[in-house]
Amino acid sequence: MRKITSLILLSVFVMLAAAGCQQPAKRADGSPLAVKEELINIYYLAGKLGMTVSTTTDDKITFNDTVNTVTILPKQDQIYVNNNYLGPIGKTKKIDDLLCVNSSIADEIKNKLPKSFVQKPAEAAPLQPKQQPAKSAWEPTGKTIVIDAGHGGKDPGAASSRGGNEKGINLEVAQQIAQVLRDKGYRVIMTRNNDEFIELEERAAIANRSHADIFVSIHADSSAKSNTNGFTVYVERSSSRASKDLASAIDDRMAQTGISSNGTKKADYRVLTHTGCPAVLIELGYLSNYWEAKQLKNDDMQKRLAYAVANGITDYFKRK
């Protein structure tokens, strides 16, 4: 009995000693790495930092703002901020072929950025539909804009990997774009304000009948590959210089939302080819991508996208 007791005590001692040897991994500053944390992918991390992803390879991931550069070297387990070593990455995981890291890395990176240049994520100010600007400060622009919420009614559009479908997201974002533009003094016409089906030719006809200055159609994309991501702004193949300028202005603003840009592409969608004014079709992101589907259903991201599109439209008119 005494021998058994001794063996049990010896086993406990060995286990405690082994546990004591397993010190938590530490960063360069001596702080322990978080072990159990929410994992976020690199596009979400860049969005939290107010940056955009510029390089994504297996060896190197880079994102920037106008001043700072963050570099992640996955294979070397290293993070650099403005070419200064921050420390190891810590726990990582690939989800839908996107590298995911501990969410606390965002705060660690922020702490290493120059204090005068630390940026908050490009968050949209809250919509305030009931608080119109004072009449002395608010003037109509004289511009008419048609905002088209894609799909609707019997046409649900793409299915989301997070549940639901495209038509609802399109309408939510389109209505918020319309509200922001109206607050800026624009005359805004919606092709649909509820869950109804409207033929593609009729959507374009609404813009033509109202003598619209521009037409903007809102959609969300889908792909057979779950790792396909990013927003895209489309113009028709024989598009005018004005349509290209409008697409470029919107792309510039949307690139600041945290969703990466696929640039401007050409496609002869009927809502573009049948519209007489400068026209663009925006695919906000991929509902087949787990992360982007989650973002497109998020109220804050919808608001951020709405402000980006509205501000891009404003930039377009200012440049004319």
C-alpha angles and dihedrals in degrees: 000000000000089000092052091049090051091051092051092050091047091052092050090049092051092049093050092047091050091049090050090054092053098082115179116260113261136208125234091273092054096254116136121250115248110248104186109042142128111277117223128185123243094257091055090045090052090049091052088054094047090245136121127230112248103168130033119173133134089258103040140023120187133181130178148184124196092286112017138059127200118195125192119192104193098185092049093042092231138133124198127191113199088342091306117121112247101178142264120327095234122201115013136173135180116233117180088348091301120120111240123198137181111288091230089072088079092063092044091053092046090054090057096049118099105271093232091055104042106130129201117224112275096265122177118238112247116272112252106188093165095053106072118185117263111275092241090058098038121078129169112249095213089233124124119210126188115207114196119200102206123235121356140163112022089002107073096175120210120357117239122234085221094054130271125056145264102265093068095049091047091054095046093052094040092053091050092049089051092051094050091048093049089052087054091055102261125138104237127194120190119209087212133008097186143025099299134131117244125179116246093239091052091054090057091043090057089059093046095048092049093048089234120196091215139003122213121186119197121212142149122227136228136197139185087235112073093206094059107112148162139073123277132200115209132201126179118268094252093039123160124247087252092058090050091049091050091050092049093050092050092044091053092055097041091052087069095061098080094255110108123242126243088188128229118324135181126239133150099236111170094236086060101040094046095048119095097203130063105294139184136180117212124205101199095201142303120300088192089063111085096218098042092045088055091048095048090056091049115102094218093051092047089053091047092051092047092053091046093054093044092048091047089054090049090050090051093055092045091055094051 
